[in-house]
Amino acid sequence: MFARSVMLVTLAAAPLFAQSANRAGAAPSATAQLKKSWENVRGYLLDAAVEVPESTYAFRPTPEVRTFGELIAHLAGSQDAFCAEALGEKPPAEDAVEKVTTTKAALIQALRKSNDHCARAYAQSDADAAKPVNSAEGGGTRFSSLLLNTTHDSEHYGNIVTYMRMNHMVPPSSKPRK
């Protein structure tokens, strides 16, 4: 519910950002602003995936939730699906990575690959991001797919923070900035 509310507010505000950017000539586009948010969480996710030891990839806080490794696989697969949709491509199955990728090295590679795919999607102009998509969620725009991806990544980064804290590790977002 929260994600949908954030999406609606952001989508409603996007034309205002575009108009003010055109008048002032300096403000970044709505898509560029969203890209910065995604790049921030993308960095935290990748840093966590690299920092967590392979032995902790099998850690599962409770029987009902994914292991750390399954969570990284889920993120890689879902990013590929959201960003393919945002690029107007046929999205792969969201669980494609999770079904076949299990080692730390392969999961980091899959996450990096999905990050590269998404970097292309977030590089779109606002005009391209405003194009419609025909998603399982009932449609929307490419921008809404990007927003859902950023929200989804942020939501699961919160899980990763908890997993890391439970294993006496400091998550990337809590470390001093370089």
Secondary structure as GFF3:
##gff-version 3
##sequence-region A 1 178
A	DSSP	alpha_helix	2	24	.	.	.	ID=ss1
A	DSSP	alpha_helix	30	51	.	.	.	ID=ss2
A	DSSP	three_ten_helix	54	58	.	.	.	ID=ss3
A	DSSP	alpha_helix	68	86	.	.	.	ID=ss4
A	DSSP	alpha_helix	96	100	.	.	.	ID=ss5
A	DSSP	alpha_helix	104	122	.	.	.	ID=ss6
A	DSSP	alpha_helix	126	129	.	.	.	ID=ss7
A	DSSP	alpha_helix	142	166	.	.	.	ID=ss8
A	DSSP	three_ten_helix	172	174	.	.	.	ID=ss9
###
